[in-house]
Amino acid sequence: MSIKEQAEAPTVSVPVNLARLSKVGQRPDLLDYLVQLWDRRSFIYFDARARVASGHDKTNLGIAWLVITPLLNGLSFYLIFGMLLGTSKGIDNFIGYLLIGTFTFQMSTRSITSGAKSLTSNTSMIRAFQFPRAALPLAVNVRELLSNIPVTIVMLLFIIFTAPSEVISWRWLLIFPAIALQFFFNLGIGMLLAPIILRIPDLGMLLSFVMRLWMYASAVFFAEDRFDNHPALRAIMDYNPVYLVIKIIRDSVLYDTTPSWRTWAVLSIWALASVAVGIIVFWRGEERYGRV
């Protein structure tokens, strides 16, 4: 057909139902969003596992640094606070007490910090691909959870083989639900902070200082009863979720004591509320992440 014949050919209009069209990058319903996350569960897990294996490829000791770092932190706290400042007084098995506090808080520090920066550190991926952005902080937290497995094993071995030896009982199994609740809490806080830090990157520089203050309020290296004479400070610590995780593990492993129902209840409320609010807040800003 010649150009002239094409120009004279009648035009045909094709009806289009605009109601069935959707905007590219449009935020889905919350339930659909969660389903999309679930559909990507295999990718999230294998990505997290690969990053654990490759995270220390450029160092000679490799993944051993996952254990060495909290050990060095614990050693420095032992020398400064335990020996020089005498915070070990009145604490049975201060070495185990310090190891549990250091190793447990390390997981929250790494998870919350990495989750909060998951959007700013993956901007190019967000702009290039279409996927539920919540997969980023979720993958980060799964990675830290996997990284924490050898750390927890080493922590327990140190407690078993360093004097005084502790009684191994069924209560040691309570570590698993405690770490699970800690995981959900870390995930929720990371999701809450990620959109804020994406919009105001300077807040990410302050996060390490906030975590350090948080550590001082979590009885990592001093006795839990230090603030008994200060009811307001003691109340703050008793509702501190990271301190509650540390307390559950200490009671179960060091003192062969079943943690109180109140401790479990408060920690569960923190974990479930933070992850629920975090997912909703993160989902509501889904459309803006690739444009900031």
C-alpha positions in Angstrom: 0.0 0.0 0.0 1.4 3.4 -1.1 1.7 6.3 1.3 -1.2 8.0 -0.4 -3.5 5.0 0.0 -2.4 4.8 3.7 -3.4 8.4 4.2 -6.8 7.9 2.6 -7.5 4.7 4.5 -10.3 5.1 7.1 -9.2 5.3 10.7 -10.4 2.7 13.2 -11.0 3.7 16.8 -10.3 1.1 19.4 -12.3 1.5 22.7 -10.1 1.5 25.8 -11.5 0.9 29.3 -9.6 3.4 31.4 -11.1 2.0 34.6 -9.0 -1.2 34.1 -5.7 0.7 33.6 -3.4 1.2 36.5 -0.7 3.8 37.1 2.9 2.5 36.8 4.4 2.2 40.2 1.0 2.6 41.9 0.8 1.5 45.5 -1.3 -1.7 45.8 -3.7 -2.5 48.5 -2.1 -3.5 51.8 -3.2 -7.1 51.5 -1.9 -7.3 47.9 1.3 -5.7 49.1 1.8 -8.4 51.7 1.1 -11.1 49.2 3.7 -9.7 46.8 6.2 -9.8 49.7 5.3 -13.4 50.4 5.7 -14.3 46.7 9.3 -13.0 46.9 10.2 -14.8 50.1 12.7 -17.2 48.3 14.5 -14.3 46.7 14.6 -12.4 50.0 16.1 -15.4 51.8 18.7 -16.4 49.2 19.7 -12.7 48.8 20.2 -12.4 52.6 22.2 -15.7 52.8 24.4 -14.6 49.9 25.1 -11.3 51.5 26.1 -13.0 54.8 28.6 -15.2 52.9 30.0 -12.3 50.9 29.8 -9.6 53.5 33.4 -10.1 54.6 35.0 -11.4 51.4 37.6 -8.6 51.4 39.0 -9.6 54.8 41.3 -12.4 55.7 39.2 -13.7 58.6 35.9 -13.5 56.6 32.7 -14.2 58.5 34.7 -14.8 61.7 34.4 -11.0 62.2 30.7 -11.6 63.0 31.9 -13.2 66.2 35.1 -11.2 66.7 33.4 -7.8 66.7 31.0 -8.4 69.6 33.8 -10.2 71.5 36.1 -7.2 71.1 33.3 -4.9 72.2 32.7 -7.2 75.2 36.4 -7.2 76.1 36.6 -3.4 76.0 33.5 -3.1 78.1 34.9 -5.6 80.6 38.2 -3.7 80.9 36.6 -0.2 81.2 33.4 -0.9 83.1 34.1 -4.2 84.8 37.6 -3.5 86.0 38.2 0.2 86.0 34.8 1.5 87.0 33.8 -1.6 89.0 30.3 -2.2 87.5 30.8 -5.9 87.9 30.3 -5.7 91.7 27.2 -7.7 92.8 26.7 -9.4 89.4 27.1 -13.2 89.4 29.1 -14.5 86.4 29.8 -11.0 85.1 31.5 -12.4 82.0 28.4 -14.3 80.9 26.3 -11.3 81.9 28.4 -9.0 79.7 28.5 -11.4 76.8 24.8 -11.8 76.6 24.2 -8.1 76.8 26.9 -7.3 74.2 25.9 -10.0 71.7 22.2 -9.4 72.0 22.4 -5.6 71.6 24.8 -6.0 68.7 22.0 -7.7 66.7 19.5 -4.9 67.3 22.2 -2.3 66.5 23.1 -3.9 63.1 19.5 -4.7 62.2 17.9 -1.3 63.0 20.8 0.7 61.5 20.9 -1.3 58.3 17.1 -1.4 58.0 16.8 2.3 58.5 19.3 2.9 55.7 17.9 0.2 53.4 16.2 2.8 51.1 19.1 5.3 50.9 21.6 2.5 50.1 19.5 1.0 47.3 18.3 4.1 45.5 19.5 2.9 42.1 17.7 -0.5 42.5 14.5 1.2 43.5 14.5 3.4 40.4 15.4 0.6 38.1 13.1 -2.2 39.2 9.5 -2.5 40.2 9.1 -4.6 43.4 7.6 -4.1 46.9 10.2 -1.8 48.6 9.6 -3.5 52.0 11.6 -6.4 50.6 14.7 -4.2 51.3 14.5 -3.8 55.1 13.1 -7.3 55.3 16.1 -8.8 53.5 18.4 -6.8 55.7 16.8 -8.1 58.9 16.8 -11.7 57.6 20.5 -11.3 56.8 21.2 -10.1 60.4 19.2 -12.9 61.8 21.2 -15.4 59.8 24.4 -13.7 60.8 23.3 -13.9 64.5 23.1 -17.7 64.4 26.9 -18.4 64.7 27.2 -15.5 67.1 24.6 -17.0 69.5 26.3 -20.4 69.3 29.7 -18.9 70.2 28.1 -16.9 73.0 26.5 -20.0 74.5 29.8 -21.9 74.2 31.7 -19.2 76.0 29.1 -19.3 78.8 29.4 -23.1 79.1 33.2 -23.3 79.2 34.0 -20.1 81.2 33.8 -20.2 85.0 31.5 -20.4 86.7 29.7 -23.0 84.6 26.0 -22.6 84.3 23.3 -25.3 84.4 22.0 -26.3 81.0 18.2 -26.7 81.2 15.1 -26.5 79.0 14.9 -22.8 79.7 17.8 -22.3 77.2 15.2 -23.0 74.5 13.5 -19.7 75.5 16.3 -18.0 73.6 14.4 -18.8 70.3 11.1 -17.0 71.0 13.1 -14.1 72.5 15.2 -13.7 69.4 12.1 -14.0 67.2 10.4 -11.2 69.0 13.6 -9.1 68.8 13.6 -9.8 65.0 10.1 -8.4 64.6 10.8 -5.4 66.7 14.0 -4.6 64.8 12.2 -5.0 61.5 9.4 -2.6 62.6 11.7 0.1 63.8 13.8 -0.2 60.6 10.7 0.2 58.5 9.6 3.2 60.5 13.0 4.9 60.2 13.8 4.1 56.5 11.3 6.6 54.9 12.4 9.3 57.4 16.1 8.9 56.7 15.4 8.7 52.9 13.8 12.2 53.2 16.2 13.6 55.7 19.6 11.7 55.2 21.3 13.7 57.9 19.3 11.8 60.5 21.2 8.7 59.5 24.4 10.2 60.8 22.8 10.6 64.3 21.5 7.0 64.4 24.8 5.6 65.8 24.7 8.1 68.7 21.1 7.2 69.4 22.0 3.5 69.5 24.8 4.1 71.8 22.6 6.0 74.3 20.1 3.1 73.9 22.8 0.7 74.9 23.5 2.6 78.1 19.8 2.3 79.0 19.8 -1.5 78.4 21.9 -2.7 81.3 24.5 -4.2 78.9 27.4 -3.8 81.3 25.9 -2.8 84.7 23.6 -4.4 87.2 19.8 -4.2 86.6 19.1 -2.8 90.0 21.4 0.2 89.6 18.4 2.5 89.1 16.2 1.0 91.8 16.4 4.3 93.7 15.4 6.3 90.6 11.8 5.1 89.8 11.5 7.1 86.6 14.7 5.7 85.1 13.9 2.2 86.3 10.5 2.4 84.6 12.1 3.5 81.3 14.5 0.6 81.4 11.7 -1.9 82.4 9.8 -0.9 79.2 12.9 -0.9 77.0 12.3 -3.7 74.5 16.0 -4.5 73.9 16.6 -4.7 77.6 13.7 -7.1 77.9 15.3 -9.4 75.3 18.6 -9.3 77.2 16.8 -10.0 80.5 14.9 -13.0 79.1 18.1 -14.5 77.8 20.0 -13.8 81.0 17.3 -15.3 83.2 17.0 -18.4 81.1 20.7 -19.1 80.5 22.6 -17.6 83.5 20.1 -17.9 86.4 17.9 -20.9 85.3 14.9 -18.8 86.0 11.7 -18.6 83.9 11.1 -15.0 82.8 8.0 -13.4 84.1 4.8 -13.2 82.1 5.0 -9.4 82.3 8.4 -9.4 80.5 7.0 -11.6 77.7 3.9 -9.5 77.4 5.6 -6.2 77.2 8.2 -7.4 74.7 5.4 -9.1 72.6 3.4 -5.8 72.5 6.5 -3.9 71.4 7.4 -6.5 68.7 3.9 -6.8 67.2 3.0 -3.1 67.4 6.3 -1.9 65.9 6.1 -4.4 63.0 2.4 -3.6 62.3 2.9 0.2 62.4 6.2 -0.1 60.5 4.6 -2.0 57.6 1.7 0.4 57.4 3.9 3.5 57.4 6.3 2.0 54.9 3.5 0.9 52.6 1.8 4.3 52.6 5.0 5.9 51.3 5.6 3.2 48.6 5.0 5.5 45.6 7.4 8.2 46.8 10.6 6.1 47.4 11.8 6.1 43.8 11.3 9.9 43.4 13.0 11.3 46.5 
